[in-house]
Amino acid sequence: MNDAVDDVIVADSSPTIGDRLRLAREAKKLTIAEVAAQLRLPQKTIIHLEEQQWERLHGRIYARGYFSGYVKFLGLPFEEMLAIFNLEYKSSKADTVYQQNNKKPISSFSSLLLLSIIFGACWFSYQYWLTSRVVEIEVSPETPVLQHSPEQQDFDAFSDSVVEPLLPEESQQAQDDLYPVTEIIEQQQIDAEQSVGSIIEQKIIAVVPEIDIEQQEIDNATEQVAVSTIDSEIETIESNQQATLELVFSQDCWVEVSDAQSNILLNKTMQATEMIVLSGIAPLSVLLGNASAVLVKFNDLAFDIAPFIQGDVARFSVGVEL
């Protein structure tokens, strides 16, 4: 007996599907506003879901969508909760309530649409009646009708003119007298056009050679300037690269010197107390066999070869741009 009572109490105290949604939300310590913001739903929709007010969720499709999203957000068992939702939604008859709540606006809209159609039909009928109306104008029998008498029809206004027409012979003579004058004028216009054309051709023929001569002179001058510029640049470069090397020997020393173009300037053994000056395009490559016995000047300036001496042999280059 006690077991049956306990079963009844447990059944009565089991939470509803709305309570499970609310308890899961409270377990996550979330407010309705926070849930609505994260799901991008109105707060009223969350309240309707937790209170199982399905009829306020705009039909089964919307209610199921809101419910599924809320269940997944709370992490509840989806299949179980969806099955319970289907059972409770059918038993609540929410669709019937929703249709009844929305029946009146639909009827009002239909009535408004019907009135609009009737008004439009009446307006088009009236416009058609106006365009199809024919106004008949009656002609009064007293209206005078203008008629021409035989005398008026035979009337010739030229007969009363004070200007007498020319005879055919006189008219032909006037045309013959006028023709030579017209022919002379036309011939003068043709001659004038030909003379103007010949003058223009002569001017063009006279100007073209002058243009060719001037253009040739300009081209020659430009070419000469370009050649002179290049030559001056080459001379400047060569003068800038030309260098002098002075070697003074206190003991016998073997020497080899070459310039930037690999020209051998010196390749021999120099005797003690000798001195030599070499010129070439920098940089100059120098190899000294008895380096400690040589004094070096480059472009009249003393050049220290001590850093390049190894085993009394020095190999170095002077005139290298750093």
C-alpha positions as CSV (number, residue, x, y, z in Angstrom):
1,M,0.0,0.0,0.0
2,N,2.8,2.4,0.8
3,D,4.5,1.6,-2.5
4,A,1.4,2.5,-4.5
5,V,1.1,5.8,-2.6
6,D,4.8,6.5,-3.2
7,D,4.3,5.8,-6.9
8,V,1.4,8.2,-7.2
9,I,3.3,10.9,-5.4
10,V,6.3,10.6,-7.7
11,A,4.1,10.7,-10.8
12,D,2.3,13.8,-9.6
13,S,5.6,15.6,-8.6
14,S,7.4,14.8,-11.9
15,P,8.4,18.0,-13.8
16,T,6.6,18.9,-17.0
17,I,8.4,19.6,-20.2
18,G,8.3,23.3,-19.5
19,D,9.6,22.8,-16.0
20,R,12.5,20.8,-17.4
21,L,13.4,23.7,-19.7
22,R,13.3,26.2,-16.9
23,L,15.3,24.0,-14.5
24,A,18.0,23.4,-17.1
25,R,18.2,27.1,-17.7
26,E,18.5,27.9,-14.0
27,A,21.1,25.2,-13.6
28,K,23.2,27.0,-16.2
29,K,22.6,30.2,-14.2
30,L,21.1,32.0,-17.2
31,T,18.3,34.5,-17.2
32,I,15.5,34.6,-19.8
33,A,17.0,37.8,-21.2
34,E,20.4,36.2,-21.7
35,V,18.9,33.1,-23.4
36,A,16.8,35.3,-25.7
37,A,19.8,37.3,-26.6
38,Q,21.9,34.2,-27.5
39,L,19.1,32.5,-29.4
40,R,18.1,35.8,-31.0
41,L,14.5,35.3,-29.9
42,P,12.0,37.6,-28.1
43,Q,11.8,37.0,-24.3
44,K,8.1,36.3,-24.6
45,T,8.9,33.3,-26.8
46,I,11.2,31.8,-24.0
47,I,8.4,32.4,-21.5
48,H,5.8,30.7,-23.7
49,L,8.1,27.7,-24.1
50,E,8.7,27.3,-20.4
51,E,5.0,27.8,-19.6
52,Q,3.9,25.5,-22.5
53,Q,1.8,28.1,-24.1
54,W,2.0,26.5,-27.5
55,E,-1.0,28.4,-28.9
56,R,1.0,31.7,-28.6
57,L,3.9,30.5,-30.8
58,H,2.2,31.0,-34.2
59,G,1.4,27.4,-35.0
60,R,3.1,24.0,-34.8
61,I,6.0,24.7,-37.3
62,Y,7.2,27.7,-35.4
63,A,6.6,26.2,-31.9
64,R,8.6,23.0,-32.9
65,G,11.4,25.2,-34.3
66,Y,11.7,27.3,-31.2
67,F,11.5,24.3,-28.9
68,S,14.2,22.4,-30.8
69,G,16.6,25.3,-30.7
70,Y,16.0,25.8,-27.0
71,V,16.5,22.1,-26.2
72,K,19.8,22.0,-28.1
73,F,21.0,25.2,-26.4
74,L,20.3,23.7,-22.9
75,G,21.9,20.4,-23.9
76,L,18.9,18.3,-23.0
77,P,18.2,14.9,-24.7
78,F,16.7,16.0,-28.0
79,E,14.8,12.9,-29.1
80,E,13.1,12.4,-25.7
81,M,12.1,16.1,-25.4
82,L,10.8,16.2,-29.0
83,A,8.7,13.1,-28.4
84,I,7.2,14.6,-25.3
85,F,6.6,17.9,-27.2
86,N,4.7,16.1,-29.9
87,L,2.4,14.4,-27.4
88,E,1.7,17.5,-25.4
89,Y,1.2,19.7,-28.5
90,K,-1.5,17.3,-29.9
91,S,-3.3,17.0,-26.5
92,S,-3.3,20.8,-26.1
93,K,-5.0,21.5,-29.5
94,A,-2.9,24.6,-29.9
95,D,-3.4,24.8,-33.7
96,T,-7.2,25.0,-33.2
97,V,-6.8,27.9,-30.7
98,Y,-4.3,29.6,-33.1
99,Q,-6.7,29.4,-36.0
100,Q,-9.5,30.7,-34.0
101,N,-7.4,33.7,-32.8
102,N,-6.4,34.5,-36.4
103,K,-9.8,33.9,-38.0
104,K,-11.1,37.4,-37.6
105,P,-8.2,39.3,-39.2
106,I,-8.4,36.9,-42.2
107,S,-12.1,37.5,-42.6
108,S,-11.6,41.3,-42.4
109,F,-8.9,41.2,-45.0
110,S,-11.2,39.1,-47.4
111,S,-14.0,41.7,-46.9
112,L,-11.6,44.6,-47.7
113,L,-10.3,42.8,-50.7
114,L,-13.9,42.2,-52.0
115,L,-14.9,45.8,-51.5
116,S,-11.8,46.9,-53.4
117,I,-12.7,44.7,-56.3
118,I,-16.3,45.9,-56.5
119,F,-15.2,49.6,-56.3
120,G,-12.6,49.0,-59.1
121,A,-15.2,47.3,-61.3
122,C,-17.7,50.2,-60.9
123,W,-15.0,52.8,-61.7
124,F,-13.9,51.0,-64.9
125,S,-17.5,50.7,-65.9
126,Y,-18.1,54.4,-65.5
127,Q,-15.0,55.2,-67.5
128,Y,-16.1,52.9,-70.3
129,W,-19.5,54.6,-70.4
130,L,-17.9,58.0,-70.7
131,T,-15.7,57.0,-73.6
132,S,-18.4,55.2,-75.5
133,R,-20.9,58.0,-75.2
134,V,-21.6,59.6,-78.6
135,V,-22.7,63.2,-78.8
136,E,-24.9,63.8,-81.8
137,I,-24.9,67.2,-83.3
138,E,-28.0,68.0,-85.2
139,V,-27.7,70.3,-88.3
140,S,-30.4,72.9,-88.5
141,P,-32.3,73.1,-91.8
142,E,-31.9,76.9,-91.7
143,T,-28.1,76.7,-91.9
144,P,-27.1,78.3,-95.3
145,V,-25.2,76.1,-97.7
146,L,-22.7,77.9,-99.9
147,Q,-23.0,77.1,-103.5
148,H,-21.2,78.5,-106.5
149,S,-23.2,79.9,-109.3
150,P,-22.2,79.2,-112.9
151,E,-21.1,82.8,-113.3
152,Q,-18.7,82.5,-110.4
153,Q,-17.3,79.2,-111.5
154,D,-16.4,80.7,-115.0
155,F,-14.9,83.8,-113.4
156,D,-11.2,84.3,-114.4
157,A,-9.4,86.7,-112.0
158,F,-6.5,87.1,-114.4
159,S,-8.8,88.6,-117.0
160,D,-9.1,91.8,-114.9
161,S,-5.4,92.0,-114.1
162,V,-3.6,95.2,-115.3
163,V,-0.4,93.2,-116.1
164,E,-0.4,91.9,-119.6
165,P,1.1,88.4,-120.1
166,L,4.1,88.0,-122.5
167,L,3.7,86.3,-125.7
168,P,5.4,83.0,-126.2
169,E,8.0,84.5,-128.6
170,E,8.8,87.3,-126.2
171,S,9.2,84.9,-123.3
172,Q,11.6,82.7,-125.3
173,Q,13.7,85.8,-126.3
174,A,14.0,86.8,-122.7
175,Q,15.3,83.4,-121.7
176,D,17.8,83.4,-124.6
177,D,19.0,86.9,-123.6
178,L,19.4,85.7,-120.0
179,Y,21.3,82.5,-120.8
180,P,24.7,84.0,-121.8
181,V,24.9,86.0,-118.6
182,T,24.3,82.9,-116.6
183,E,26.8,81.0,-118.5
184,I,29.4,83.7,-118.0
185,I,28.8,83.8,-114.3
186,E,29.2,80.0,-114.0
187,Q,32.4,80.1,-116.1
188,Q,33.9,82.8,-113.8
189,Q,33.1,80.7,-110.7
190,I,34.8,77.7,-112.2
191,D,37.9,79.7,-113.2
192,A,38.1,81.3,-109.8
193,E,37.9,77.8,-108.1
194,Q,40.6,76.5,-110.4
195,S,42.9,79.5,-109.8
196,V,42.5,79.1,-106.0
197,G,43.3,75.4,-106.3
198,S,46.4,76.0,-108.3
199,I,47.6,78.7,-105.8
200,I,47.1,76.3,-102.9
201,E,48.9,73.5,-104.7
202,Q,51.9,75.9,-105.4
203,K,52.0,77.0,-101.8
204,I,51.9,73.4,-100.6
205,I,54.7,72.4,-103.1
206,A,56.8,75.4,-102.0
207,V,56.2,74.7,-98.3
208,V,56.9,71.0,-98.3
209,P,60.6,71.2,-99.3
210,E,61.1,73.9,-96.7
211,I,59.6,71.6,-94.1
212,D,61.7,68.7,-95.2
213,I,64.9,70.8,-95.1
214,E,64.1,72.2,-91.7
215,Q,63.3,68.7,-90.3
216,Q,66.6,67.3,-91.8
217,E,68.5,70.1,-90.2
218,I,66.8,69.5,-86.8
219,D,67.6,65.7,-87.1
220,N,71.2,66.4,-87.9
221,A,71.6,68.9,-85.1
222,T,69.9,66.5,-82.6
223,E,72.2,63.6,-83.7
224,Q,75.3,65.8,-83.4
225,V,74.3,66.9,-79.9
226,A,73.6,63.3,-78.9
227,V,77.0,62.1,-80.2
228,S,78.8,65.0,-78.5
229,T,77.0,64.3,-75.3
230,I,77.9,60.6,-75.4
231,D,81.5,61.4,-76.2
232,S,81.8,63.8,-73.4
233,E,80.2,61.3,-71.0
234,I,82.7,58.6,-72.1
235,E,85.6,61.0,-71.7
236,T,84.3,62.0,-68.2
237,I,84.0,58.4,-67.2
238,E,87.4,57.5,-68.5
239,S,89.0,60.5,-66.8
240,N,87.3,59.6,-63.5
241,Q,88.5,56.0,-63.8
242,Q,92.1,56.9,-64.9
243,A,94.4,56.4,-62.0
244,T,98.2,56.6,-61.3
245,L,100.3,54.2,-59.2
246,E,103.8,55.2,-57.9
247,L,106.1,52.4,-56.6
248,V,109.5,53.1,-54.9
249,F,111.8,50.1,-54.2
250,S,114.5,49.9,-51.5
251,Q,115.3,46.3,-52.4
252,D,114.9,44.0,-55.3
253,C,111.2,43.1,-55.7
254,W,109.1,41.2,-58.3
255,V,106.0,43.2,-59.3
256,E,102.9,42.5,-61.4
257,V,100.3,45.3,-62.0
258,S,97.1,45.1,-64.2
259,D,94.2,47.5,-64.7
260,A,90.4,47.1,-64.7
261,Q,90.5,45.9,-68.4
262,S,93.0,43.1,-67.5
263,N,95.8,45.0,-69.3
264,I,99.3,44.1,-67.8
265,L,100.9,47.4,-66.9
266,L,104.0,45.9,-65.3
267,N,105.4,42.4,-64.9
268,K,109.1,42.3,-64.0
269,T,111.6,42.3,-61.2
270,M,112.4,45.8,-60.1
271,Q,115.9,46.7,-58.7
272,A,116.7,48.5,-55.5
273,T,116.5,52.3,-55.5
274,E,114.3,52.2,-58.6
275,M,111.0,54.1,-58.9
276,I,108.2,53.7,-61.5
277,V,104.8,55.5,-62.1
278,L,102.0,53.5,-63.8
279,S,98.7,54.8,-65.3
280,G,95.6,52.8,-66.0
281,I,91.9,52.5,-65.6
282,A,91.0,51.8,-61.9
283,P,90.8,49.6,-60.1
284,L,94.5,48.5,-60.4
285,S,95.4,45.0,-59.2
286,V,98.9,44.8,-57.6
287,L,101.1,41.8,-56.6
288,L,104.4,42.4,-54.7
289,G,107.0,39.7,-54.0
290,N,109.1,41.6,-51.4
291,A,106.4,43.9,-50.2
292,S,108.2,45.2,-47.1
293,A,110.7,46.9,-49.4
294,V,108.1,48.9,-51.4
295,L,106.5,52.3,-50.8
296,V,103.2,52.8,-52.6
297,K,101.4,56.0,-53.7
298,F,98.0,56.0,-55.4
299,N,96.9,59.3,-57.1
300,D,99.8,61.1,-55.2
301,L,98.6,59.8,-51.9
302,A,100.5,57.3,-49.7
303,F,98.8,53.9,-49.6
304,D,99.5,51.6,-46.6
305,I,100.0,48.0,-47.8
306,A,100.8,46.6,-44.4
307,P,97.3,45.0,-43.9
308,F,97.7,43.1,-47.2
309,I,101.2,41.6,-46.4
310,Q,101.3,37.9,-45.7
311,G,104.7,36.1,-45.7
312,D,106.3,39.3,-47.3
313,V,103.9,38.9,-50.3
314,A,101.2,41.5,-50.8
315,R,98.2,41.2,-53.1
316,F,95.7,44.1,-53.2
317,S,93.7,46.5,-55.4
318,V,93.6,50.3,-55.4
319,G,90.9,52.5,-56.7
320,V,88.1,50.2,-55.6
321,E,84.8,52.1,-54.8
322,L,83.6,51.2,-51.3
